[in-house]
Amino acid sequence: MGKNSETLFSRAQEIIPGGVNSPVRAFKGVGGTPLFIDQALGSRIFDADGLQYIDCVGSWGPMILGHGHRYVVEAVKKAATRGFSFGAPTVGEIELAEMIAQAIPSIEMVRLVNSGTEATMSALRLARAATGRKKIIKFDGGYHGHVDALLVKAGSGGATFNVPDSAGVPKEVTELTISVPYNNLKAVREAMDGEVAAVIVEPVAGNMGCVPPAEGFLQGLRDICTEAGALLILDEVMTGFRVAYGGAQSLYNVKPDITTLGKIIGGGMPIGAYGGSRELMQLVSPLGPMYQAGTLSGNPIAVAAGKATLGVLKNSSIYADLEERSGEFQTGVTKSAEKHGVPLTVNRVGSMWTIFFTEGPVTDYESANKSNRERFSRFFHLMLGEGVYLPPSQLEAAFFSAAHAKKDILQLIERADRVLKKINWEFEK
Ligand SMILES: Cc1ncc(COP(=O)(O)O)c(C=O)c1O
């Protein structure tokens, strides 16, 4: 690890809890010192010691075009010169909302917020307002931001650090949340009753590592919800504009009542959104009785970055290219692991993927947790040494961007091959 990152981390730990502003960044899941980032361009990220890495984190999803895409940079510069925030409506907000609704037909109206957490928190409130019911069903290892009611058997940092239920959340709040295994319709049916307001699900799970929905799972959820009079919330904060322009709902052909978005719709700037039918969204203040607001909501710079990003993604061959390159990576790493006798499963949907150190299959939180974390940590650090920046946790998804060229993918396969060979040898000793 570079000296500058070490020094900065010591300094940061004195003043910021754990030295970071979001827990997984601290490298606690893999040990060692986090890289302090100086800048990034295209598929590359540069740390405070001037070292260069192929970036497979992409700011945890938003950077689908790669870092510093010139259209996005131009749009942000232009917006910044016109003013940072007005707390009043702008034309950009209408345009971004229209782009979202055009891409995702289940969204007739949409409200912009500042993060994915705000989006899911508001979606729950909306579901409760619409149904007059209290209970929520979620999935083990599913993460929907740090909303009190959703920090139950949560994925991401909670799972990484083995604290899936957060302190500081009253039990009266979490008593209303039921968590069941992912990809298990029987468990959902058993948990469902007339008091459930909504089922909230990541249509492709990304916060227990990448776990695709089993065939028929999402449609099954749709049917169960419809029958029970509960709403289906697809949390597409990660998958929206990632697995397809129309999100996972277009890929798997399922229509939710409420969709939550974030990450890509802000192109790397802070944003979130929730939307659904006109009828449902009319419950939101000032049209209706469900209150939700935000000083910086619809921030003009975030909106400009989001519009530019969606503009590039629309009508481009980016998704086909991402599929091809990500598939090549998956095949390359799988073959390499077989060659070196390392038990490993690569889960992937489009450009969202995770290498699990288990024979698999990985279909839910329990099977994701069978991964050998010691091997993952070793893999992570050896890859870092090879100039590859992976998510510093076994239970997170990694991402490719449009800036990951074919030669980046070939380099990644080559580097992973060297590392897997070494790992096997080390673990056999
Ligand atoms: C599926 C999902 N929902 C919600 C969130 C929360 O978003 P944010 O971190 O912007 O609050 C995340 C964050 O990773 C996420 O992956």
The ligand as a Tripos MOL2 file, in Angstrom:
@<TRIPOS>MOLECULE
LIG
   16    16     1     0     0
SMALL
NO_CHARGES

@<TRIPOS>ATOM
      1 C1        -30.3110   -1.7150   -4.4380 C.3       1 LIG1
      2 C2        -29.9360   -0.5080   -3.6380 C.ar      1 LIG1
      3 N1        -30.8910    0.2330   -3.0790 N.ar      1 LIG1
      4 C3        -30.5990    1.3360   -2.3730 C.ar      1 LIG1
      5 C4        -29.2970    1.7370   -2.1720 C.ar      1 LIG1
      6 C5        -29.0060    2.9710   -1.3760 C.3       1 LIG1
      7 O1        -28.5600    3.9770   -2.2120 O.3       1 LIG1
      8 P1        -27.6790    5.1930   -1.6210 P.3       1 LIG1
      9 O2        -26.3860    4.6020   -1.2060 O.co2     1 LIG1
     10 O3        -27.5980    6.1580   -2.7690 O.co2     1 LIG1
     11 O4        -28.4470    5.7400   -0.4750 O.co2     1 LIG1
     12 C6        -28.2800    0.9820   -2.7280 C.ar      1 LIG1
     13 C7        -26.8680    1.3790   -2.5150 C.2       1 LIG1
     14 O5        -25.9450    0.7010   -2.8270 O.2       1 LIG1
     15 C8        -28.5870   -0.1630   -3.4850 C.ar      1 LIG1
     16 O6        -27.6460   -0.9100   -4.0490 O.3       1 LIG1
@<TRIPOS>BOND
     1     1     2 1
     2     2     3 ar
     3     2    15 ar
     4     3     4 ar
     5     4     5 ar
     6     5     6 1
     7     5    12 ar
     8     6     7 1
     9     7     8 1
    10     8     9 2
    11     8    10 1
    12     8    11 1
    13    12    13 1
    14    12    15 ar
    15    13    14 2
    16    15    16 1
@<TRIPOS>SUBSTRUCTURE
     1 LIG1         1 GROUP 0 **** ****
